[in-house]
Amino acid sequence: MAAYHPDMVKEGRAQLGFNLRDLAVNLPGAFFIYRADDGKILFANRDLLSITECSSMEALIEIIGWEVKGLIAPEDYAEAVESCDQQVGDSDDAVAHMDYHVITKETHKRIYVHAVAHMAKNPYFGEIYYVILSPKPEQK
């Protein structure tokens, strides 16, 4: 195993044998990808649907309206954005850690999660965030 470098020779390298769908389905945990400029969610995996009690991507979109703002509980949104902006700053490759609630579709429960957001520049979408969510015990 070696970290990827553009100058690597392809000869002798084994193919990974899995694709993006395999990663999305089998990685343990909820994750999603969204555009920084307008907050539009570009991708979400099944575990995010499970946390939000949504049976499909269409059901998730119905409650959040394609935007990350709809995923975060309204009372936590401003603080989460401010925290993320402070941690990321002007960096081209930054990571932010935040805690906030997501609201479920069916029971309207507030699920407390820890979010790790990695901002990266994408040639097709501009600045995007890759976000992993982990449910965590509520702080008292």
The first five atom37 places (N, CA, C, CB, O) and aatype in JSON, in Angstrom:
{
  "aatype": [12, 0, 0, 18, 8, 14, 3, 12, 19, 11, 6, 7, 1, 0, 5, 10, 7, 13, 2, 10, 1, 3, 10, 0, 19, 2, 10, 14, 7, 0, 13, 13, 9, 18, 1, 0, 3, 3, 7, 11, 9, 10, 13, 0, 2, 1, 3, 10, 10, 15, 9, 16, 6, 4, 15, 15, 12, 6, 0, 10, 9, 6, 9, 9, 7, 17, 6, 19, 11, 7, 10, 9, 0, 14, 6, 3, 18, 0, 6, 0, 19, 6, 15, 4, 3, 5, 5, 19, 7, 3, 15, 3, 3, 0, 19, 0, 8, 12, 3, 18, 8, 19, 9, 16, 11, 6, 16, 8, 11, 1, 9, 18, 19, 8, 0, 19, 0, 8, 12, 0, 11, 2, 14, 18, 13, 7, 6, 9, 18, 18, 19, 9, 10, 15, 14, 11, 14, 6, 5, 11],
  "atom_mask": [
    [1, 1, 1, 1, 1],
    [1, 1, 1, 1, 1],
    [1, 1, 1, 1, 1],
    [1, 1, 1, 1, 1],
    [1, 1, 1, 1, 1],
    [1, 1, 1, 1, 1],
    [1, 1, 1, 1, 1],
    [1, 1, 1, 1, 1],
    [1, 1, 1, 1, 1],
    [1, 1, 1, 1, 1],
    [1, 1, 1, 1, 1],
    [1, 1, 1, 0, 1],
    [1, 1, 1, 1, 1],
    [1, 1, 1, 1, 1],
    [1, 1, 1, 1, 1],
    [1, 1, 1, 1, 1],
    [1, 1, 1, 0, 1],
    [1, 1, 1, 1, 1],
    [1, 1, 1, 1, 1],
    [1, 1, 1, 1, 1],
    [1, 1, 1, 1, 1],
    [1, 1, 1, 1, 1],
    [1, 1, 1, 1, 1],
    [1, 1, 1, 1, 1],
    [1, 1, 1, 1, 1],
    [1, 1, 1, 1, 1],
    [1, 1, 1, 1, 1],
    [1, 1, 1, 1, 1],
    [1, 1, 1, 0, 1],
    [1, 1, 1, 1, 1],
    [1, 1, 1, 1, 1],
    [1, 1, 1, 1, 1],
    [1, 1, 1, 1, 1],
    [1, 1, 1, 1, 1],
    [1, 1, 1, 1, 1],
    [1, 1, 1, 1, 1],
    [1, 1, 1, 1, 1],
    [1, 1, 1, 1, 1],
    [1, 1, 1, 0, 1],
    [1, 1, 1, 1, 1],
    [1, 1, 1, 1, 1],
    [1, 1, 1, 1, 1],
    [1, 1, 1, 1, 1],
    [1, 1, 1, 1, 1],
    [1, 1, 1, 1, 1],
    [1, 1, 1, 1, 1],
    [1, 1, 1, 1, 1],
    [1, 1, 1, 1, 1],
    [1, 1, 1, 1, 1],
    [1, 1, 1, 1, 1],
    [1, 1, 1, 1, 1],
    [1, 1, 1, 1, 1],
    [1, 1, 1, 1, 1],
    [1, 1, 1, 1, 1],
    [1, 1, 1, 1, 1],
    [1, 1, 1, 1, 1],
    [1, 1, 1, 1, 1],
    [1, 1, 1, 1, 1],
    [1, 1, 1, 1, 1],
    [1, 1, 1, 1, 1],
    [1, 1, 1, 1, 1],
    [1, 1, 1, 1, 1],
    [1, 1, 1, 1, 1],
    [1, 1, 1, 1, 1],
    [1, 1, 1, 0, 1],
    [1, 1, 1, 1, 1],
    [1, 1, 1, 1, 1],
    [1, 1, 1, 1, 1],
    [1, 1, 1, 1, 1],
    [1, 1, 1, 0, 1],
    [1, 1, 1, 1, 1],
    [1, 1, 1, 1, 1],
    [1, 1, 1, 1, 1],
    [1, 1, 1, 1, 1],
    [1, 1, 1, 1, 1],
    [1, 1, 1, 1, 1],
    [1, 1, 1, 1, 1],
    [1, 1, 1, 1, 1],
    [1, 1, 1, 1, 1],
    [1, 1, 1, 1, 1],
    [1, 1, 1, 1, 1],
    [1, 1, 1, 1, 1],
    [1, 1, 1, 1, 1],
    [1, 1, 1, 1, 1],
    [1, 1, 1, 1, 1],
    [1, 1, 1, 1, 1],
    [1, 1, 1, 1, 1],
    [1, 1, 1, 1, 1],
    [1, 1, 1, 0, 1],
    [1, 1, 1, 1, 1],
    [1, 1, 1, 1, 1],
    [1, 1, 1, 1, 1],
    [1, 1, 1, 1, 1],
    [1, 1, 1, 1, 1],
    [1, 1, 1, 1, 1],
    [1, 1, 1, 1, 1],
    [1, 1, 1, 1, 1],
    [1, 1, 1, 1, 1],
    [1, 1, 1, 1, 1],
    [1, 1, 1, 1, 1],
    [1, 1, 1, 1, 1],
    [1, 1, 1, 1, 1],
    [1, 1, 1, 1, 1],
    [1, 1, 1, 1, 1],
    [1, 1, 1, 1, 1],
    [1, 1, 1, 1, 1],
    [1, 1, 1, 1, 1],
    [1, 1, 1, 1, 1],
    [1, 1, 1, 1, 1],
    [1, 1, 1, 1, 1],
    [1, 1, 1, 1, 1],
    [1, 1, 1, 1, 1],
    [1, 1, 1, 1, 1],
    [1, 1, 1, 1, 1],
    [1, 1, 1, 1, 1],
    [1, 1, 1, 1, 1],
    [1, 1, 1, 1, 1],
    [1, 1, 1, 1, 1],
    [1, 1, 1, 1, 1],
    [1, 1, 1, 1, 1],
    [1, 1, 1, 1, 1],
    [1, 1, 1, 1, 1],
    [1, 1, 1, 1, 1],
    [1, 1, 1, 1, 1],
    [1, 1, 1, 1, 1],
    [1, 1, 1, 0, 1],
    [1, 1, 1, 1, 1],
    [1, 1, 1, 1, 1],
    [1, 1, 1, 1, 1],
    [1, 1, 1, 1, 1],
    [1, 1, 1, 1, 1],
    [1, 1, 1, 1, 1],
    [1, 1, 1, 1, 1],
    [1, 1, 1, 1, 1],
    [1, 1, 1, 1, 1],
    [1, 1, 1, 1, 1],
    [1, 1, 1, 1, 1],
    [1, 1, 1, 1, 1],
    [1, 1, 1, 1, 1],
    [1, 1, 1, 1, 1]
  ],
  "atom_positions": [
    [[0.84, -1.17, 0.0], [0.0, 0.0, 0.0], [0.89, 1.23, 0.0], [-0.96, 0.0, 1.21], [1.93, 1.25, 0.65]],
    [[0.46, 2.26, -0.73], [1.18, 3.53, -0.76], [0.18, 4.63, -1.03], [2.32, 3.52, -1.83], [-0.84, 4.41, -1.68]],
    [[0.48, 5.81, -0.54], [-0.37, 6.97, -0.83], [-0.24, 7.31, -2.31], [0.02, 8.19, 0.07], [0.82, 7.14, -2.9]],
    [[-1.32, 7.79, -2.89], [-1.32, 8.12, -4.31], [-0.41, 9.3, -4.58], [-2.73, 8.41, -4.8], [-0.38, 10.27, -3.82]],
    [[0.32, 9.21, -5.65], [1.13, 10.32, -6.15], [0.99, 10.3, -7.67], [2.65, 10.21, -5.7], [1.05, 9.22, -8.27]],
    [[0.8, 11.47, -8.32], [0.56, 11.48, -9.78], [1.66, 10.83, -10.6], [0.38, 12.89, -10.24], [1.4, 10.38, -11.72]],
    [[2.88, 10.78, -10.09], [3.99, 10.2, -10.85], [4.09, 8.68, -10.73], [5.28, 10.82, -10.41], [4.98, 8.06, -11.3]],
    [[3.18, 8.08, -9.98], [3.24, 6.63, -9.79], [3.04, 5.91, -11.12], [2.17, 6.17, -8.77], [2.28, 6.36, -11.97]],
    [[3.72, 4.83, -11.28], [3.58, 4.0, -12.47], [2.41, 3.05, -12.25], [4.91, 3.22, -12.79], [2.29, 2.46, -11.17]],
    [[1.56, 2.9, -13.26], [0.39, 2.04, -13.13], [0.75, 0.57, -13.12], [-0.58, 2.33, -14.24], [0.02, -0.25, -12.56]],
    [[1.87, 0.21, -13.74], [2.25, -1.19, -13.84], [2.42, -1.8, -12.46], [3.53, -1.33, -14.64], [3.04, -1.2, -11.58]],
    [[1.89, -2.96, -12.28], [2.08, -3.69, -11.05], [1.14, -3.29, -9.92], [0.0, 0.0, 0.0], [1.14, -3.92, -8.86]],
    [[0.34, -2.27, -10.13], [-0.6, -1.87, -9.08], [-1.87, -2.69, -9.22], [-0.91, -0.35, -9.15], [-2.4, -2.82, -10.32]],
    [[-2.35, -3.23, -8.15], [-3.6, -3.98, -8.16], [-4.77, -2.99, -8.2], [-3.71, -4.92, -6.91], [-4.7, -1.92, -7.61]],
    [[-5.81, -3.36, -8.9], [-7.02, -2.54, -8.9], [-7.69, -2.66, -7.54], [-7.98, -2.97, -10.04], [-7.65, -3.71, -6.91]],
    [[-8.31, -1.59, -7.11], [-8.93, -1.61, -5.79], [-10.09, -2.59, -5.7], [-9.41, -0.23, -5.43], [-10.28, -3.23, -4.67]],
    [[-10.87, -2.72, -6.75], [-11.95, -3.69, -6.73], [-13.23, -3.19, -6.08], [0.0, 0.0, 0.0], [-14.14, -3.98, -5.83]],
    [[-13.32, -1.9, -5.8], [-14.57, -1.34, -5.31], [-14.72, 0.06, -5.9], [-14.62, -1.3, -3.75], [-13.75, 0.67, -6.34]],
    [[-15.95, 0.54, -5.89], [-16.23, 1.83, -6.51], [-16.93, 2.76, -5.51], [-17.09, 1.64, -7.77], [-17.09, 2.42, -4.34]],
    [[-17.33, 3.92, -5.99], [-17.98, 4.9, -5.13], [-19.25, 4.35, -4.49], [-18.31, 6.15, -5.91], [-19.52, 4.61, -3.32]],
    [[-20.02, 3.58, -5.23], [-21.24, 2.99, -4.67], [-20.91, 2.06, -3.5], [-22.03, 2.22, -5.76], [-21.58, 2.09, -2.47]],
    [[-19.87, 1.25, -3.67], [-19.45, 0.36, -2.58], [-19.08, 1.16, -1.33], [-18.25, -0.5, -3.02], [-19.46, 0.79, -0.22]],
    [[-18.35, 2.25, -1.52], [-17.98, 3.09, -0.38], [-19.21, 3.7, 0.28], [-17.01, 4.2, -0.82], [-19.34, 3.69, 1.5]],
    [[-20.11, 4.24, -0.54], [-21.3, 4.89, 0.0], [-22.18, 3.93, 0.79], [-22.11, 5.51, -1.12], [-22.76, 4.31, 1.81]],
    [[-22.27, 2.72, 0.34], [-23.13, 1.73, 1.0], [-22.45, 1.11, 2.22], [-23.52, 0.65, 0.01], [-23.12, 0.83, 3.21]],
    [[-21.15, 0.89, 2.15], [-20.49, 0.08, 3.17], [-19.68, 0.84, 4.22], [-19.61, -0.86, 2.52], [-19.33, 0.26, 5.25]],
    [[-19.38, 2.11, 3.99], [-18.67, 2.85, 5.02], [-19.58, 2.99, 6.24], [-18.21, 4.25, 4.51], [-20.75, 3.33, 6.09]],
    [[-19.07, 2.73, 7.43], [-19.91, 2.83, 8.62], [-20.1, 4.29, 9.01], [-19.3, 2.04, 9.79], [-19.15, 4.96, 9.41]],
    [[-21.32, 4.77, 8.91], [-21.61, 6.14, 9.31], [-22.34, 6.91, 8.23], [0.0, 0.0, 0.0], [-22.32, 6.57, 7.05]],
    [[-22.97, 7.97, 8.68], [-23.72, 8.85, 7.78], [-22.78, 9.88, 7.18], [-24.89, 9.54, 8.53], [-21.94, 10.44, 7.87]],
    [[-22.93, 10.12, 5.88], [-22.17, 11.21, 5.29], [-22.93, 11.82, 4.13], [-20.8, 10.73, 4.84], [-23.81, 11.21, 3.52]],
    [[-22.55, 13.06, 3.85], [-23.14, 13.78, 2.73], [-22.12, 14.77, 2.19], [-24.44, 14.5, 3.14], [-21.12, 15.07, 2.84]],
    [[-22.4, 15.27, 0.99], [-21.53, 16.23, 0.32], [-22.41, 17.4, -0.09], [-20.79, 15.6, -0.93], [-23.5, 17.21, -0.63]],
    [[-21.93, 18.62, 0.17], [-22.71, 19.79, -0.25], [-21.81, 20.91, -0.73], [-23.58, 20.3, 0.9], [-20.64, 21.0, -0.37]],
    [[-22.39, 21.79, -1.58], [-21.68, 22.95, -2.1], [-21.63, 24.04, -1.05], [-22.35, 23.48, -3.39], [-22.62, 24.31, -0.38]],
    [[-20.47, 24.65, -0.9], [-20.3, 25.7, 0.09], [-21.07, 26.97, -0.27], [-18.82, 26.03, 0.26], [-21.61, 27.64, 0.61]],
    [[-21.14, 27.3, -1.55], [-21.72, 28.6, -1.92], [-23.23, 28.69, -1.7], [-21.43, 28.89, -3.35], [-23.73, 29.74, -1.3]],
    [[-23.96, 27.62, -1.96], [-25.42, 27.68, -1.8], [-25.99, 26.63, -0.85], [-26.07, 27.52, -3.15], [-27.2, 26.59, -0.63]],
    [[-25.12, 25.78, -0.27], [-25.57, 24.78, 0.69], [-26.33, 23.61, 0.08], [0.0, 0.0, 0.0], [-26.91, 22.82, 0.81]],
    [[-26.33, 23.49, -1.25], [-27.07, 22.4, -1.9], [-26.38, 21.06, -1.65], [-27.19, 22.66, -3.41], [-25.19, 20.91, -1.9]],
    [[-27.15, 20.1, -1.15], [-26.63, 18.77, -0.93], [-26.54, 18.04, -2.27], [-27.53, 17.98, 0.08], [-27.52, 17.95, -3.01]],
    [[-25.36, 17.53, -2.56], [-25.1, 16.85, -3.83], [-25.2, 15.34, -3.69], [-23.73, 17.22, -4.35], [-25.5, 14.64, -4.66]],
    [[-24.95, 14.84, -2.48], [-24.95, 13.39, -2.27], [-25.22, 13.11, -0.8], [-23.6, 12.75, -2.71], [-24.77, 13.85, 0.07]],
    [[-25.95, 12.06, -0.52], [-26.16, 11.58, 0.85], [-26.21, 10.05, 0.8], [-27.48, 12.18, 1.48], [-26.74, 9.47, -0.15]],
    [[-25.68, 9.41, 1.83], [-25.71, 7.95, 1.84], [-26.9, 7.43, 2.65], [-24.4, 7.39, 2.4], [-27.63, 8.2, 3.28]],
    [[-27.07, 6.11, 2.63], [-28.21, 5.47, 3.31], [-28.21, 5.69, 4.82], [-28.21, 3.99, 3.03], [-29.27, 5.82, 5.43]],
    [[-27.03, 5.74, 5.43], [-26.99, 5.95, 6.88], [-27.52, 7.33, 7.26], [-25.56, 5.79, 7.39], [-28.1, 7.49, 8.33]],
    [[-27.34, 8.32, 6.4], [-27.94, 9.64, 6.68], [-29.46, 9.52, 6.59], [-27.42, 10.72, 5.68], [-30.17, 10.11, 7.4]],
    [[-29.95, 8.78, 5.62], [-31.4, 8.56, 5.52], [-31.91, 7.87, 6.78], [-31.75, 7.72, 4.27], [-32.99, 8.21, 7.27]],
    [[-31.16, 6.92, 7.29], [-31.56, 6.2, 8.49], [-31.62, 7.13, 9.71], [-30.58, 5.04, 8.77], [-32.6, 7.1, 10.46]],
    [[-30.59, 7.95, 9.91], [-30.58, 8.88, 11.04], [-31.77, 9.82, 10.99], [-29.27, 9.68, 11.06], [-32.36, 10.14, 12.02]],
    [[-32.12, 10.28, 9.8], [-33.22, 11.24, 9.65], [-34.59, 10.57, 9.5], [-32.96, 12.13, 8.46], [-35.59, 11.25, 9.29]],
    [[-34.63, 9.24, 9.6], [-35.86, 8.46, 9.45], [-36.53, 8.67, 8.09], [-36.83, 8.82, 10.56], [-37.75, 8.74, 8.0]],
    [[-35.72, 8.76, 7.06], [-36.24, 8.92, 5.7], [-36.09, 7.6, 4.96], [-35.51, 10.07, 4.94], [-35.05, 6.95, 5.04]],
    [[-37.12, 7.22, 4.25], [-37.09, 5.94, 3.53], [-36.39, 6.04, 2.18], [-38.5, 5.45, 3.32], [-36.04, 5.01, 1.59]],
    [[-36.17, 7.26, 1.69], [-35.54, 7.44, 0.39], [-34.92, 8.84, 0.32], [-36.56, 7.24, -0.75], [-35.16, 9.68, 1.18]],
    [[-34.12, 9.05, -0.72], [-33.55, 10.38, -0.94], [-34.66, 11.39, -1.19], [-32.56, 10.35, -2.13], [-34.56, 12.55, -0.77]],
    [[-35.69, 10.97, -1.87], [-36.82, 11.87, -2.12], [-37.47, 12.33, -0.82], [-37.86, 11.19, -3.01], [-37.86, 13.49, -0.7]],
    [[-37.6, 11.41, 0.14], [-38.18, 11.77, 1.45], [-37.27, 12.75, 2.19], [-38.4, 10.51, 2.31], [-37.76, 13.67, 2.84]],
    [[-35.96, 12.55, 2.09], [-35.02, 13.49, 2.72], [-35.16, 14.87, 2.09], [-33.57, 12.98, 2.58], [-35.23, 15.88, 2.8]],
    [[-35.2, 14.92, 0.78], [-35.33, 16.2, 0.07], [-36.65, 16.88, 0.43], [-35.24, 15.99, -1.45], [-36.72, 18.11, 0.51]],
    [[-37.68, 16.09, 0.64], [-38.98, 16.64, 1.02], [-38.88, 17.42, 2.34], [-40.03, 15.52, 1.15], [-39.53, 18.46, 2.49]],
    [[-38.08, 16.93, 3.29], [-38.01, 17.62, 4.58], [-36.91, 18.68, 4.64], [-37.78, 16.61, 5.68], [-37.03, 19.64, 5.4]],
    [[-35.84, 18.54, 3.83], [-34.76, 19.53, 3.91], [-34.7, 20.47, 2.71], [-33.44, 18.83, 4.05], [-34.01, 21.49, 2.76]],
    [[-35.39, 20.14, 1.63], [-35.38, 21.01, 0.46], [-34.04, 21.12, -0.24], [0.0, 0.0, 0.0], [-33.7, 22.2, -0.72]],
    [[-33.27, 20.06, -0.31], [-31.96, 20.0, -0.98], [-30.85, 20.75, -0.24], [-32.09, 20.56, -2.37], [-29.7, 20.69, -0.67]],
    [[-31.15, 21.45, 0.84], [-30.14, 22.3, 1.46], [-29.69, 21.79, 2.82], [-30.66, 23.7, 1.6], [-30.48, 21.24, 3.6]],
    [[-28.41, 21.99, 3.1], [-27.84, 21.59, 4.39], [-28.55, 22.34, 5.52], [-26.32, 21.85, 4.43], [-28.66, 21.83, 6.63]],
    [[-29.02, 23.54, 5.24], [-29.73, 24.32, 6.26], [-30.96, 23.57, 6.77], [-30.15, 25.7, 5.7], [-31.3, 23.69, 7.95]],
    [[-31.61, 22.82, 5.91], [-32.78, 22.05, 6.31], [-32.44, 20.8, 7.12], [0.0, 0.0, 0.0], [-33.31, 20.22, 7.77]],
    [[-31.19, 20.39, 7.08], [-30.76, 19.19, 7.8], [-30.46, 19.49, 9.26], [-29.53, 18.58, 7.14], [-30.71, 18.67, 10.14]],
    [[-29.91, 20.67, 9.52], [-29.51, 21.07, 10.88], [-30.7, 21.71, 11.58], [-28.3, 22.05, 10.84], [-31.4, 22.54, 10.99]],
    [[-30.93, 21.34, 12.83], [-32.04, 21.92, 13.6], [-31.92, 23.44, 13.59], [-32.06, 21.37, 15.06], [-30.82, 23.98, 13.77]],
    [[-33.04, 24.15, 13.39], [-32.99, 25.62, 13.27], [-32.27, 26.3, 14.43], [-34.38, 26.16, 13.17], [-31.56, 27.28, 14.22]],
    [[-32.46, 25.81, 15.64], [-31.83, 26.46, 16.8], [-30.31, 26.27, 16.83], [-32.44, 25.91, 18.08], [-29.62, 26.97, 17.57]],
    [[-29.78, 25.34, 16.04], [-28.34, 25.07, 16.01], [-27.65, 25.61, 14.77], [-28.1, 23.59, 16.11], [-26.42, 25.67, 14.72]],
    [[-28.42, 26.01, 13.76], [-27.85, 26.32, 12.46], [-26.83, 27.46, 12.5], [-28.96, 26.67, 11.49], [-25.71, 27.3, 12.03]],
    [[-27.19, 28.6, 13.06], [-26.29, 29.76, 13.05], [-24.98, 29.46, 13.76], [-26.97, 30.97, 13.73], [-23.91, 29.83, 13.28]],
    [[-25.06, 28.78, 14.9], [-23.85, 28.44, 15.64], [-22.98, 27.45, 14.87], [-24.21, 27.86, 17.02], [-21.76, 27.57, 14.87]],
    [[-23.61, 26.48, 14.22], [-22.85, 25.48, 13.44], [-22.12, 26.16, 12.28], [-23.8, 24.37, 12.91], [-20.96, 25.86, 12.02]],
    [[-22.8, 27.06, 11.57], [-22.18, 27.76, 10.44], [-21.03, 28.63, 10.92], [-23.23, 28.62, 9.69], [-19.96, 28.64, 10.31]],
    [[-21.25, 29.37, 12.01], [-20.2, 30.23, 12.54], [-18.99, 29.41, 12.98], [-20.74, 31.05, 13.73], [-17.85, 29.79, 12.69]],
    [[-19.23, 28.3, 13.66], [-18.14, 27.43, 14.09], [-17.37, 26.88, 12.9], [-18.69, 26.29, 14.94], [-16.14, 26.86, 12.91]],
    [[-18.08, 26.44, 11.89], [-17.45, 25.89, 10.69], [-16.62, 26.97, 10.0], [-18.51, 25.32, 9.72], [-15.47, 26.73, 9.64]],
    [[-17.19, 28.16, 9.82], [-16.48, 29.25, 9.16], [-15.2, 29.63, 9.91], [-17.38, 30.47, 9.02], [-14.17, 29.88, 9.29]],
    [[-15.28, 29.67, 11.24], [-14.1, 30.01, 12.05], [-13.01, 28.95, 11.9], [-14.48, 30.16, 13.52], [-11.83, 29.28, 11.79]],
    [[-13.4, 27.69, 11.89], [-12.41, 26.62, 11.81], [-11.8, 26.5, 10.42], [-13.04, 25.31, 12.21], [-10.62, 26.18, 10.28]],
    [[-12.6, 26.75, 9.39], [-12.12, 26.59, 8.02], [-11.37, 27.83, 7.57], [-13.29, 26.31, 7.07], [-10.31, 27.73, 6.95]],
    [[-11.9, 29.02, 7.87], [-11.26, 30.26, 7.45], [-11.08, 30.31, 5.95], [0.0, 0.0, 0.0], [-11.98, 29.96, 5.19]],
    [[-9.89, 30.76, 5.51], [-9.6, 30.88, 4.08], [-8.8, 29.69, 3.55], [-8.83, 32.16, 3.81], [-8.28, 29.74, 2.43]],
    [[-8.72, 28.64, 4.32], [-7.92, 27.48, 3.95], [-8.5, 26.77, 2.73], [-7.81, 26.52, 5.11], [-9.72, 26.71, 2.55]],
    [[-7.62, 26.24, 1.91], [-8.05, 25.47, 0.74], [-8.35, 24.01, 1.09], [-6.99, 25.53, -0.34], [-8.95, 23.3, 0.29]],
    [[-7.94, 23.58, 2.25], [-8.07, 22.18, 2.62], [-8.21, 22.09, 4.14], [-6.84, 21.35, 2.12], [-7.27, 21.71, 4.84]],
    [[-9.4, 22.44, 4.64], [-9.59, 22.56, 6.08], [-10.63, 21.58, 6.6], [-9.99, 23.97, 6.44], [-11.47, 21.09, 5.85]],
    [[-10.57, 21.31, 7.91], [-11.51, 20.43, 8.57], [-12.13, 21.17, 9.74], [-10.82, 19.11, 9.04], [-11.44, 21.89, 10.47]],
    [[-13.43, 20.99, 9.92], [-14.14, 21.6, 11.05], [-14.87, 20.51, 11.82], [-15.14, 22.7, 10.57], [-15.35, 19.54, 11.23]],
    [[-14.96, 20.66, 13.14], [-15.69, 19.75, 14.02], [-16.81, 20.54, 14.67], [-14.75, 19.11, 15.09], [-16.58, 21.6, 15.23]],
    [[-18.03, 20.02, 14.6], [-19.19, 20.69, 15.18], [-20.13, 19.68, 15.81], [-19.93, 21.51, 14.13], [-20.14, 18.51, 15.42]],
    [[-20.9, 20.13, 16.77], [-21.97, 19.32, 17.35], [-23.27, 20.07, 17.14], [-21.71, 19.03, 18.88], [-23.37, 21.27, 17.42]],
    [[-24.28, 19.35, 16.65], [-25.59, 19.97, 16.45], [-26.65, 18.88, 16.4], [-25.62, 20.82, 15.15], [-26.34, 17.69, 16.49]],
    [[-27.89, 19.28, 16.25], [-29.01, 18.33, 16.17], [-29.53, 18.26, 14.73], [-30.14, 18.75, 17.14], [-29.55, 19.26, 14.01]],
    [[-29.94, 17.06, 14.34], [-30.74, 16.88, 13.13], [-32.11, 16.42, 13.6], [-30.07, 15.85, 12.12], [-32.25, 15.74, 14.61]],
    [[-33.12, 16.8, 12.84], [-34.5, 16.47, 13.21], [-34.99, 15.34, 12.32], [-35.44, 17.72, 13.09], [-34.83, 15.38, 11.1]],
    [[-35.57, 14.32, 12.94], [-36.03, 13.17, 12.17], [-37.38, 13.45, 11.52], [-36.12, 11.93, 13.07], [-38.16, 14.27, 11.99]],
    [[-37.64, 12.76, 10.43], [-38.86, 12.98, 9.64], [-40.1, 12.42, 10.33], [-38.72, 12.36, 8.27], [-41.11, 13.12, 10.45]],
    [[-40.04, 11.19, 10.78], [-41.24, 10.51, 11.28], [-41.61, 10.92, 12.71], [-41.04, 9.02, 11.23], [-42.76, 11.26, 12.98]],
    [[-40.63, 10.89, 13.62], [-40.95, 11.14, 15.03], [-40.58, 12.55, 15.48], [-40.23, 10.13, 15.9], [-40.87, 12.94, 16.61]],
    [[-39.94, 13.31, 14.6], [-39.52, 14.69, 14.89], [-38.58, 14.77, 16.1], [-40.74, 15.57, 15.13], [-38.52, 15.8, 16.78]],
    [[-37.86, 13.67, 16.35], [-36.86, 13.68, 17.42], [-35.67, 14.52, 16.98], [-36.4, 12.22, 17.78], [-35.41, 14.67, 15.78]],
    [[-34.97, 15.07, 17.94], [-33.73, 15.77, 17.68], [-32.59, 14.8, 18.02], [-33.62, 17.11, 18.5], [-32.42, 14.41, 19.17]],
    [[-31.81, 14.44, 17.01], [-30.68, 13.53, 17.19], [-29.42, 14.38, 17.29], [-30.58, 12.49, 16.02], [-29.1, 15.14, 16.38]],
    [[-28.71, 14.24, 18.41], [-27.48, 15.0, 18.63], [-26.36, 14.29, 17.88], [-27.15, 15.14, 20.16], [-26.17, 13.09, 18.05]],
    [[-25.62, 15.02, 17.06], [-24.56, 14.43, 16.25], [-23.27, 15.23, 16.36], [-25.0, 14.34, 14.79], [-23.27, 16.43, 16.65]],
    [[-22.18, 14.53, 16.13], [-20.88, 15.19, 15.95], [-20.63, 15.16, 14.45], [-19.71, 14.48, 16.78], [-20.71, 14.11, 13.82]],
    [[-20.31, 16.32, 13.89], [-20.05, 16.41, 12.46], [-18.59, 16.77, 12.23], [-20.97, 17.46, 11.8], [-18.04, 17.65, 12.9]],
    [[-17.98, 16.09, 11.28], [-16.64, 16.44, 10.82], [-16.8, 16.82, 9.36], [-15.6, 15.25, 11.02], [-17.21, 16.01, 8.53]],
    [[-16.46, 18.08, 9.05], [-16.63, 18.6, 7.7], [-15.27, 18.95, 7.1], [-17.55, 19.85, 7.7], [-14.49, 19.69, 7.7]],
    [[-15.01, 18.41, 5.93], [-13.76, 18.69, 5.22], [-14.08, 19.5, 3.99], [-13.01, 17.37, 4.85], [-14.81, 19.04, 3.11]],
    [[-13.52, 20.72, 3.91], [-13.74, 21.56, 2.75], [-12.65, 21.29, 1.73], [-13.78, 23.06, 3.15], [-11.47, 21.22, 2.06]],
    [[-13.07, 21.15, 0.48], [-12.11, 20.93, -0.6], [-12.61, 21.64, -1.85], [-11.9, 19.4, -0.88], [-13.81, 21.88, -2.01]],
    [[-11.68, 21.98, -2.73], [-12.06, 22.62, -3.99], [-12.22, 21.53, -5.04], [-10.99, 23.67, -4.44], [-11.37, 20.66, -5.2]],
    [[-13.34, 21.62, -5.77], [-13.67, 20.64, -6.79], [-13.76, 21.38, -8.12], [-15.0, 19.89, -6.47], [-14.37, 22.44, -8.19]],
    [[-13.16, 20.84, -9.2], [-13.17, 21.55, -10.47], [-14.58, 21.73, -11.07], [-12.3, 20.83, -11.46], [-14.78, 22.62, -11.9]],
    [[-15.54, 20.91, -10.68], [-16.89, 20.99, -11.23], [-17.84, 21.79, -10.35], [-17.44, 19.61, -11.44], [-18.74, 22.46, -10.86]],
    [[-17.67, 21.72, -9.04], [-18.62, 22.32, -8.11], [-18.06, 23.47, -7.28], [-19.14, 21.27, -7.19], [-18.8, 24.08, -6.51]],
    [[-16.79, 23.78, -7.42], [-16.18, 24.83, -6.6], [-15.85, 24.27, -5.22], [0.0, 0.0, 0.0], [-15.44, 23.12, -5.1]],
    [[-16.04, 25.09, -4.18], [-15.77, 24.62, -2.83], [-16.92, 23.74, -2.37], [-15.57, 25.82, -1.85], [-18.09, 24.14, -2.41]],
    [[-16.57, 22.53, -1.92], [-17.58, 21.6, -1.41], [-17.13, 21.08, -0.05], [-17.81, 20.43, -2.41], [-15.95, 21.08, 0.28]],
    [[-18.11, 20.63, 0.71], [-17.84, 20.02, 2.0], [-18.22, 18.55, 1.96], [-18.6, 20.75, 3.13], [-19.28, 18.18, 1.46]],
    [[-17.32, 17.73, 2.47], [-17.59, 16.32, 2.72], [-17.83, 16.23, 4.22], [-16.38, 15.37, 2.23], [-16.98, 16.63, 5.01]],
    [[-18.99, 15.7, 4.62], [-19.36, 15.72, 6.03], [-19.7, 14.31, 6.51], [-20.55, 16.66, 6.27], [-20.46, 13.58, 5.86]],
    [[-19.13, 13.94, 7.65], [-19.45, 12.68, 8.32], [-20.18, 13.02, 9.61], [-18.16, 11.82, 8.59], [-19.73, 13.88, 10.37]],
    [[-21.29, 12.33, 9.86], [-22.06, 12.54, 11.09], [-22.01, 11.29, 11.95], [-23.52, 12.9, 10.77], [-22.12, 10.17, 11.46]],
    [[-21.84, 11.5, 13.25], [-21.88, 10.4, 14.22], [-22.84, 10.78, 15.34], [-20.46, 10.07, 14.78], [-22.61, 11.79, 16.01]],
    [[-23.91, 10.0, 15.55], [-24.78, 10.29, 16.7], [-23.95, 10.21, 17.99], [-26.0, 9.3, 16.76], [-23.04, 9.4, 18.1]],
    [[-24.28, 11.05, 18.94], [-23.56, 11.05, 20.21], [-24.53, 11.31, 21.33], [-22.42, 12.09, 20.21], [-25.6, 11.87, 21.11]],
    [[-24.16, 10.93, 22.55], [-25.05, 11.17, 23.69], [-25.26, 12.67, 23.89], [-24.49, 10.54, 24.97], [-24.34, 13.47, 23.71]],
    [[-26.45, 13.02, 24.26], [-26.8, 14.43, 24.52], [-26.0, 14.95, 25.71], [-28.32, 14.58, 24.78], [-25.89, 14.27, 26.73]],
    [[-25.45, 16.14, 25.57], [-24.73, 16.8, 26.68], [-25.74, 17.33, 27.68], [-23.81, 17.95, 26.15], [-26.76, 17.9, 27.29]],
    [[-25.48, 17.16, 28.94], [-26.38, 17.67, 29.99], [-25.84, 18.94, 30.57], [-26.58, 16.63, 31.11], [-26.45, 19.52, 31.46]]
  ]
}
